[in-house]
Amino acid sequence: MARWAWRQFRREWRQQLMILVLLTLAVAAAVTGSIAADAAAPKADGAQGDAQALARVDAGDRAQAIAAVATLTARFGPVEVVGHSQVSVPGLIKPIDLRAQDPQGIYGHSTLALLAGRYPTAPDEVALSSNVADALGASIGSTVSLDRVTRRVVGRVENPLALSDQFALVAGAAAPSGSTWTVLLGSDHPINESAPGTGEVGHVDLESTSTDRSSVLIVVVAAITVLLGLVGLIAAAGFLVVAHRRQHQLCLV
């Protein structure tokens, strides 16, 4: 039986190889499609991290901004506050984001990655993304002037969720005055039951960025189903041809 099977394989290995390749491609397409569907809905320009939603607070009036954060905390539980100021840098068309953020924040830690050096810990320290460092001609150990403050560069960083992000990172406790704050929320409570996705708490607009991926998943599943169906038809046709040629051996006649 083993010798017979080997002889049959040697005679028809091309057909069997084709079927194997088609099945492999179908499985690879299914896996790739699943990964693409999972990544199809970006999260708030890479600002959300692991949070379920975020709120943007105008911190021009610091007392009002603190009150807004307190309101959000009272309703949604622990929050993480990230400070932002837009700073112009020679050599870059768009202003950079001077960002005050804790690298170990409960929700935003996934938006920071250290490439070299270390994270800033003192008010006179800063870490730069590669595009900002190149525009300033700055390296670790040099000094730069941002927002009329001279700081020493202690590291290079990036946002893994948005690699084109142009920003300078300062210590989380040194949120620049007059900036805007991004408040990251991680509560399981619904943001707005009447209109999922956006809502308002007091005078603070919420942006729920847990994007509904059902439509994307439906398209991907439909495409994979069609692909697997075509591969199944080709495989079945190949088996039928082989079976027709081997009717006597298979005792079909």
C-alpha positions in Angstrom: 0.0 0.0 0.0 2.8 2.4 0.9 4.6 1.7 -2.4 1.4 2.2 -4.4 0.7 5.5 -2.6 4.3 6.6 -3.4 3.9 5.7 -7.0 0.7 7.7 -7.2 2.3 10.6 -5.5 5.2 10.6 -8.0 2.8 10.6 -10.9 0.5 13.3 -9.7 2.7 15.4 -7.4 2.1 18.5 -9.5 -1.7 18.5 -9.0 -1.3 17.8 -5.3 1.3 20.5 -4.9 -1.0 23.0 -6.6 -3.8 22.1 -4.2 -1.5 22.4 -1.3 -0.3 25.8 -2.4 -3.8 27.0 -2.9 -4.8 25.9 0.5 -1.7 27.6 2.0 -2.5 30.8 0.2 -6.1 30.7 1.4 -5.0 30.3 5.0 -2.4 33.0 4.7 -5.0 35.3 3.1 -7.4 34.6 6.0 -4.7 35.4 8.6 -3.6 38.5 6.8 -7.2 39.7 6.4 -7.9 39.2 10.1 -4.8 41.3 11.0 -5.8 44.0 8.5 -9.3 44.1 9.9 -7.9 44.5 13.4 -5.7 47.4 12.3 -8.3 49.0 10.0 -9.7 51.3 12.6 -7.0 53.7 13.8 -7.2 55.1 17.3 -7.5 58.9 17.5 -4.4 59.7 15.6 -2.3 57.6 18.0 -3.3 59.7 21.0 -5.7 57.3 22.7 -3.4 54.5 23.7 -5.2 51.9 25.8 -8.0 54.3 26.8 -11.5 53.8 25.7 -12.2 57.4 25.1 -10.5 60.8 25.4 -11.6 64.4 26.2 -9.8 67.5 25.1 -9.7 70.3 27.7 -8.7 73.9 27.0 -6.2 74.6 29.8 -6.1 78.4 29.2 -8.1 78.8 32.4 -6.2 76.4 34.6 -8.8 76.4 37.4 -11.6 75.5 34.9 -9.5 72.8 33.4 -8.8 71.3 36.8 -12.5 71.3 37.5 -13.2 69.6 34.2 -10.7 66.9 35.0 -12.3 66.4 38.4 -15.7 66.1 36.8 -14.4 63.4 34.4 -12.7 61.6 37.3 -15.9 61.6 39.3 -17.9 60.1 36.5 -15.4 57.7 34.8 -12.9 56.8 37.5 -9.1 57.1 37.1 -8.0 59.3 34.2 -4.6 60.3 32.7 -3.9 63.8 31.7 -1.5 64.7 28.9 -0.4 68.3 28.3 0.0 69.7 24.8 1.5 73.0 23.5 2.0 73.7 19.8 5.6 75.0 19.2 7.1 76.2 15.9 10.4 74.7 15.0 12.6 76.0 12.1 12.9 73.4 9.4 9.5 71.9 10.0 6.3 73.0 8.2 3.9 72.0 11.0 4.3 73.0 14.6 5.5 70.2 16.9 3.7 69.0 20.0 5.4 69.9 23.2 4.0 67.1 25.2 3.9 66.6 29.0 3.2 63.0 29.7 4.1 60.2 32.1 5.8 57.3 30.2 4.2 54.9 32.7 0.7 56.4 32.4 -2.1 53.9 32.9 -3.6 54.5 29.5 -1.0 56.4 27.4 2.1 54.4 28.0 1.6 52.6 24.7 1.9 55.9 22.8 5.5 56.3 23.9 8.6 54.2 23.1 12.2 55.1 24.0 14.7 54.7 21.2 17.8 56.0 22.9 18.8 57.7 26.2 16.1 58.0 28.8 12.8 59.8 29.5 12.9 63.3 30.9 12.4 63.5 34.7 13.3 67.2 35.5 11.6 70.4 34.2 14.8 71.3 32.2 15.0 68.0 30.3 13.4 66.9 27.1 13.3 63.9 24.8 12.7 64.5 21.0 11.2 62.4 18.3 13.7 61.7 15.5 12.1 64.1 13.0 12.3 67.0 15.5 15.8 66.1 16.6 17.0 66.1 12.9 15.3 69.4 12.3 17.0 71.0 15.3 20.3 69.2 14.7 20.1 68.0 18.3 21.5 65.0 19.9 21.5 63.5 23.3 23.4 65.8 25.6 22.8 69.0 23.6 20.4 71.8 24.5 17.4 73.1 22.6 15.1 76.1 23.1 11.4 75.2 22.9 8.6 77.5 23.9 11.3 80.0 25.1 12.7 77.5 27.6 16.1 76.0 27.2 16.2 72.2 27.9 18.8 69.5 27.7 18.1 66.6 25.4 18.2 63.3 27.3 16.6 60.9 24.9 14.9 60.0 21.6 11.3 58.8 21.6 8.6 57.9 19.2 4.9 57.2 19.1 4.5 53.5 18.0 0.9 54.2 17.1 1.8 57.2 14.9 5.4 57.1 13.7 5.0 60.4 11.9 4.1 62.1 15.1 6.4 65.2 15.6 6.7 65.9 19.3 9.0 66.8 22.2 8.4 65.1 25.5 8.8 66.8 28.8 8.3 65.4 32.3 4.6 64.6 33.0 4.5 67.0 36.0 5.6 69.9 33.9 2.4 70.5 31.9 3.0 73.8 30.0 0.7 76.6 31.1 -1.8 77.8 28.5 -1.7 74.4 26.8 -4.5 72.0 26.0 -5.0 68.8 27.9 -5.9 65.4 26.6 -7.7 63.4 29.3 -7.6 59.7 28.7 -10.6 57.7 30.0 -10.6 54.0 30.7 -13.9 53.3 32.4 -16.2 50.6 31.3 -19.2 52.9 31.7 -20.8 54.0 28.4 -19.7 57.4 27.3 -23.1 58.4 25.9 -25.8 55.9 25.9 -28.0 57.9 23.4 -25.2 58.4 20.9 -22.3 56.0 21.3 -19.1 57.5 20.0 -19.4 61.1 21.1 -20.8 62.7 24.2 -20.5 65.7 26.6 -19.8 65.9 30.3 -20.4 69.5 31.5 -18.6 71.7 29.0 -16.1 69.0 27.9 -16.6 67.1 24.6 -15.8 63.4 24.7 -14.4 61.5 21.8 -15.0 57.8 22.0 -12.6 56.2 19.6 -13.4 52.6 20.1 -14.4 52.4 16.5 -17.1 50.0 15.4 -15.2 47.4 13.3 -18.2 45.3 12.4 -18.5 46.7 8.9 -14.8 46.1 8.2 -15.0 42.6 9.7 -18.0 41.7 7.5 -16.2 42.7 4.4 -13.1 40.8 5.4 -15.1 37.7 6.3 -17.0 37.8 3.1 -13.8 38.1 1.0 -12.2 35.2 2.9 -15.3 33.1 2.5 -15.3 33.7 -1.3 -11.6 32.9 -1.5 -11.9 29.7 0.5 -14.9 28.7 -1.6 -12.9 29.1 -4.8 -10.0 27.2 -3.4 -12.4 24.5 -2.3 -13.9 24.2 -5.8 -10.5 24.0 -7.4 -9.4 21.3 -4.9 -12.6 19.4 -5.4 -12.1 19.5 -9.2 -8.6 18.2 -8.8 -9.7 15.3 -6.6 -12.5 14.5 -9.0 -10.0 14.3 -11.9 -7.8 12.0 -9.9 -10.7 9.8 -8.8 -11.9 9.5 -12.4 -8.5 8.4 -13.6 -8.3 5.8 -10.7 -11.8 4.4 -10.8 -10.5 0.8 -11.0 -8.0 1.2 -8.2 -10.7 2.8 -6.0 -13.2 0.1 -6.9 -15.7 2.6 -8.2 -16.5 0.5 -11.4 
